[in-house]
Amino acid sequence: MVLIDILISGLILGGMYALVAMGLTLQYGVARILNLAYGEVLIASAFATYVLYTGFAISPLLGLLIVLPLAFAANWLIYRVMLTPLVKRARNRVTLEIDSILATFGLLFVLQGIAFVVFGGQYYSYSYLSVPLHLGGSIVSVNRLLALGFAAALGIALYLALTRTRSGTAIRAVAVDPTSAQLVAINVRRVAGFAFALGGAMCAAGGVLTSMFLTFNAAMGVVFTMKALIVVIMGGVGNLLGALLAGLLLGLIETFVARLVDPGLTLAANFALFLAVLLIRPQGLLGRRAS
């Protein structure tokens, strides 16, 4: 019974990690923006969902239709206003990564400060479909299963969009080689901006779904940024399937350690797994070794 409970809880948590990491994979793998304020977008989306549900009785699932377009627009605006000047002046991708780290590090504190002013430092949560359901000898709430189902649907939709559409092909081309992409008439900056905004929308989706069953506060964005970075690097930078595999693996390991060892050691377990993967496969689980 305990193992089944760990498996279900680990898959749910890992599904959330995978969904959030897919968005960061787009931002870093395509736009080459290492967004340290990424987790703040997730927390902002969680607060927005909380306000919509408690203040206007709009369910989180319906709130996805509101929060995701707003997150897409906000991230596109951030890219156009704050990051485009860095892209224009960067001599190469390495310079752009360094500049983006510094810029988004400052943005992190701006967004976090706004969240503290508006919501304070206390924890928030709300009750939405917290109905127990017996599944394989384990009890799991309906809202967790719904969150996992919607995360899986969004992840599959993103993967199909990137592999089966013309726009997805352009995004993958820019991720592989932006110089060659320009030679076939792909507007690299426009595609990068779109990928950055789309990644922000995926992060917002993770925030909406996570808020359905986890408590959160204004300071938790850094934790989600750190875990998303771990998943992206473990899976292989720019590899969506790698992010999925690494996210599920991280969720399972974290749940296993929390339930059977000590909840205080989950962070240590995360980094132990991260270091083990880097030592064995420096390019990530599904990443390709640089030639």
Secondary structure as a PSIPRED ss2 file (coil, helix, strand):
# PSIPRED VFORMAT (PSIPRED V4.0)

   1 M C   1.000  0.000  0.000
   2 V H   0.000  1.000  0.000
   3 L H   0.000  1.000  0.000
   4 I H   0.000  1.000  0.000
   5 D H   0.000  1.000  0.000
   6 I H   0.000  1.000  0.000
   7 L H   0.000  1.000  0.000
   8 I H   0.000  1.000  0.000
   9 S H   0.000  1.000  0.000
  10 G H   0.000  1.000  0.000
  11 L H   0.000  1.000  0.000
  12 I H   0.000  1.000  0.000
  13 L H   0.000  1.000  0.000
  14 G H   0.000  1.000  0.000
  15 G H   0.000  1.000  0.000
  16 M H   0.000  1.000  0.000
  17 Y H   0.000  1.000  0.000
  18 A H   0.000  1.000  0.000
  19 L H   0.000  1.000  0.000
  20 V H   0.000  1.000  0.000
  21 A H   0.000  1.000  0.000
  22 M H   0.000  1.000  0.000
  23 G H   0.000  1.000  0.000
  24 L H   0.000  1.000  0.000
  25 T H   0.000  1.000  0.000
  26 L H   0.000  1.000  0.000
  27 Q H   0.000  1.000  0.000
  28 Y H   0.000  1.000  0.000
  29 G H   0.000  1.000  0.000
  30 V C   1.000  0.000  0.000
  31 A C   1.000  0.000  0.000
  32 R C   1.000  0.000  0.000
  33 I C   1.000  0.000  0.000
  34 L C   1.000  0.000  0.000
  35 N C   1.000  0.000  0.000
  36 L C   1.000  0.000  0.000
  37 A C   1.000  0.000  0.000
  38 Y H   0.000  1.000  0.000
  39 G H   0.000  1.000  0.000
  40 E H   0.000  1.000  0.000
  41 V H   0.000  1.000  0.000
  42 L H   0.000  1.000  0.000
  43 I H   0.000  1.000  0.000
  44 A H   0.000  1.000  0.000
  45 S H   0.000  1.000  0.000
  46 A H   0.000  1.000  0.000
  47 F H   0.000  1.000  0.000
  48 A H   0.000  1.000  0.000
  49 T H   0.000  1.000  0.000
  50 Y H   0.000  1.000  0.000
  51 V H   0.000  1.000  0.000
  52 L H   0.000  1.000  0.000
  53 Y H   0.000  1.000  0.000
  54 T H   0.000  1.000  0.000
  55 G H   0.000  1.000  0.000
  56 F H   0.000  1.000  0.000
  57 A C   1.000  0.000  0.000
  58 I C   1.000  0.000  0.000
  59 S C   1.000  0.000  0.000
  60 P H   0.000  1.000  0.000
  61 L H   0.000  1.000  0.000
  62 L H   0.000  1.000  0.000
  63 G H   0.000  1.000  0.000
  64 L H   0.000  1.000  0.000
  65 L H   0.000  1.000  0.000
  66 I H   0.000  1.000  0.000
  67 V H   0.000  1.000  0.000
  68 L H   0.000  1.000  0.000
  69 P H   0.000  1.000  0.000
  70 L H   0.000  1.000  0.000
  71 A H   0.000  1.000  0.000
  72 F H   0.000  1.000  0.000
  73 A H   0.000  1.000  0.000
  74 A H   0.000  1.000  0.000
  75 N H   0.000  1.000  0.000
  76 W H   0.000  1.000  0.000
  77 L H   0.000  1.000  0.000
  78 I H   0.000  1.000  0.000
  79 Y H   0.000  1.000  0.000
  80 R H   0.000  1.000  0.000
  81 V H   0.000  1.000  0.000
  82 M H   0.000  1.000  0.000
  83 L H   0.000  1.000  0.000
  84 T H   0.000  1.000  0.000
  85 P H   0.000  1.000  0.000
  86 L H   0.000  1.000  0.000
  87 V H   0.000  1.000  0.000
  88 K H   0.000  1.000  0.000
  89 R H   0.000  1.000  0.000
  90 A C   1.000  0.000  0.000
  91 R C   1.000  0.000  0.000
  92 N C   1.000  0.000  0.000
  93 R H   0.000  1.000  0.000
  94 V H   0.000  1.000  0.000
  95 T H   0.000  1.000  0.000
  96 L H   0.000  1.000  0.000
  97 E H   0.000  1.000  0.000
  98 I H   0.000  1.000  0.000
  99 D H   0.000  1.000  0.000
 100 S H   0.000  1.000  0.000
 101 I H   0.000  1.000  0.000
 102 L H   0.000  1.000  0.000
 103 A H   0.000  1.000  0.000
 104 T H   0.000  1.000  0.000
 105 F H   0.000  1.000  0.000
 106 G H   0.000  1.000  0.000
 107 L H   0.000  1.000  0.000
 108 L H   0.000  1.000  0.000
 109 F H   0.000  1.000  0.000
 110 V H   0.000  1.000  0.000
 111 L H   0.000  1.000  0.000
 112 Q H   0.000  1.000  0.000
 113 G H   0.000  1.000  0.000
 114 I H   0.000  1.000  0.000
 115 A H   0.000  1.000  0.000
 116 F H   0.000  1.000  0.000
 117 V H   0.000  1.000  0.000
 118 V H   0.000  1.000  0.000
 119 F H   0.000  1.000  0.000
 120 G C   1.000  0.000  0.000
 121 G C   1.000  0.000  0.000
 122 Q C   1.000  0.000  0.000
 123 Y C   1.000  0.000  0.000
 124 Y E   0.000  0.000  1.000
 125 S C   1.000  0.000  0.000
 126 Y C   1.000  0.000  0.000
 127 S C   1.000  0.000  0.000
 128 Y C   1.000  0.000  0.000
 129 L C   1.000  0.000  0.000
 130 S C   1.000  0.000  0.000
 131 V C   1.000  0.000  0.000
 132 P E   0.000  0.000  1.000
 133 L E   0.000  0.000  1.000
 134 H E   0.000  0.000  1.000
 135 L E   0.000  0.000  1.000
 136 G C   1.000  0.000  0.000
 137 G C   1.000  0.000  0.000
 138 S E   0.000  0.000  1.000
 139 I E   0.000  0.000  1.000
 140 V E   0.000  0.000  1.000
 141 S E   0.000  0.000  1.000
 142 V H   0.000  1.000  0.000
 143 N H   0.000  1.000  0.000
 144 R H   0.000  1.000  0.000
 145 L H   0.000  1.000  0.000
 146 L H   0.000  1.000  0.000
 147 A H   0.000  1.000  0.000
 148 L H   0.000  1.000  0.000
 149 G H   0.000  1.000  0.000
 150 F H   0.000  1.000  0.000
 151 A H   0.000  1.000  0.000
 152 A H   0.000  1.000  0.000
 153 A H   0.000  1.000  0.000
 154 L H   0.000  1.000  0.000
 155 G H   0.000  1.000  0.000
 156 I H   0.000  1.000  0.000
 157 A H   0.000  1.000  0.000
 158 L H   0.000  1.000  0.000
 159 Y H   0.000  1.000  0.000
 160 L H   0.000  1.000  0.000
 161 A H   0.000  1.000  0.000
 162 L H   0.000  1.000  0.000
 163 T H   0.000  1.000  0.000
 164 R H   0.000  1.000  0.000
 165 T C   1.000  0.000  0.000
 166 R H   0.000  1.000  0.000
 167 S H   0.000  1.000  0.000
 168 G H   0.000  1.000  0.000
 169 T H   0.000  1.000  0.000
 170 A H   0.000  1.000  0.000
 171 I H   0.000  1.000  0.000
 172 R H   0.000  1.000  0.000
 173 A H   0.000  1.000  0.000
 174 V H   0.000  1.000  0.000
 175 A H   0.000  1.000  0.000
 176 V H   0.000  1.000  0.000
 177 D C   1.000  0.000  0.000
 178 P H   0.000  1.000  0.000
 179 T H   0.000  1.000  0.000
 180 S H   0.000  1.000  0.000
 181 A H   0.000  1.000  0.000
 182 Q H   0.000  1.000  0.000
 183 L H   0.000  1.000  0.000
 184 V C   1.000  0.000  0.000
 185 A C   1.000  0.000  0.000
 186 I C   1.000  0.000  0.000
 187 N C   1.000  0.000  0.000
 188 V H   0.000  1.000  0.000
 189 R H   0.000  1.000  0.000
 190 R H   0.000  1.000  0.000
 191 V H   0.000  1.000  0.000
 192 A H   0.000  1.000  0.000
 193 G H   0.000  1.000  0.000
 194 F H   0.000  1.000  0.000
 195 A H   0.000  1.000  0.000
 196 F H   0.000  1.000  0.000
 197 A H   0.000  1.000  0.000
 198 L H   0.000  1.000  0.000
 199 G H   0.000  1.000  0.000
 200 G H   0.000  1.000  0.000
 201 A H   0.000  1.000  0.000
 202 M H   0.000  1.000  0.000
 203 C H   0.000  1.000  0.000
 204 A H   0.000  1.000  0.000
 205 A H   0.000  1.000  0.000
 206 G H   0.000  1.000  0.000
 207 G H   0.000  1.000  0.000
 208 V H   0.000  1.000  0.000
 209 L H   0.000  1.000  0.000
 210 T H   0.000  1.000  0.000
 211 S C   1.000  0.000  0.000
 212 M C   1.000  0.000  0.000
 213 F C   1.000  0.000  0.000
 214 L C   1.000  0.000  0.000
 215 T C   1.000  0.000  0.000
 216 F E   0.000  0.000  1.000
 217 N C   1.000  0.000  0.000
 218 A C   1.000  0.000  0.000
 219 A C   1.000  0.000  0.000
 220 M C   1.000  0.000  0.000
 221 G H   0.000  1.000  0.000
 222 V H   0.000  1.000  0.000
 223 V H   0.000  1.000  0.000
 224 F H   0.000  1.000  0.000
 225 T H   0.000  1.000  0.000
 226 M H   0.000  1.000  0.000
 227 K H   0.000  1.000  0.000
 228 A H   0.000  1.000  0.000
 229 L H   0.000  1.000  0.000
 230 I H   0.000  1.000  0.000
 231 V H   0.000  1.000  0.000
 232 V H   0.000  1.000  0.000
 233 I H   0.000  1.000  0.000
 234 M H   0.000  1.000  0.000
 235 G H   0.000  1.000  0.000
 236 G C   1.000  0.000  0.000
 237 V C   1.000  0.000  0.000
 238 G C   1.000  0.000  0.000
 239 N C   1.000  0.000  0.000
 240 L H   0.000  1.000  0.000
 241 L H   0.000  1.000  0.000
 242 G H   0.000  1.000  0.000
 243 A H   0.000  1.000  0.000
 244 L H   0.000  1.000  0.000
 245 L H   0.000  1.000  0.000
 246 A H   0.000  1.000  0.000
 247 G H   0.000  1.000  0.000
 248 L H   0.000  1.000  0.000
 249 L H   0.000  1.000  0.000
 250 L H   0.000  1.000  0.000
 251 G H   0.000  1.000  0.000
 252 L H   0.000  1.000  0.000
 253 I H   0.000  1.000  0.000
 254 E H   0.000  1.000  0.000
 255 T H   0.000  1.000  0.000
 256 F H   0.000  1.000  0.000
 257 V H   0.000  1.000  0.000
 258 A H   0.000  1.000  0.000
 259 R H   0.000  1.000  0.000
 260 L H   0.000  1.000  0.000
 261 V C   1.000  0.000  0.000
 262 D C   1.000  0.000  0.000
 263 P H   0.000  1.000  0.000
 264 G H   0.000  1.000  0.000
 265 L H   0.000  1.000  0.000
 266 T H   0.000  1.000  0.000
 267 L H   0.000  1.000  0.000
 268 A H   0.000  1.000  0.000
 269 A H   0.000  1.000  0.000
 270 N H   0.000  1.000  0.000
 271 F H   0.000  1.000  0.000
 272 A H   0.000  1.000  0.000
 273 L H   0.000  1.000  0.000
 274 F H   0.000  1.000  0.000
 275 L H   0.000  1.000  0.000
 276 A H   0.000  1.000  0.000
 277 V H   0.000  1.000  0.000
 278 L H   0.000  1.000  0.000
 279 L H   0.000  1.000  0.000
 280 I H   0.000  1.000  0.000
 281 R C   1.000  0.000  0.000
 282 P C   1.000  0.000  0.000
 283 Q C   1.000  0.000  0.000
 284 G C   1.000  0.000  0.000
 285 L C   1.000  0.000  0.000
 286 L C   1.000  0.000  0.000
 287 G C   1.000  0.000  0.000
 288 R C   1.000  0.000  0.000
 289 R C   1.000  0.000  0.000
 290 A C   1.000  0.000  0.000
 291 S C   1.000  0.000  0.000
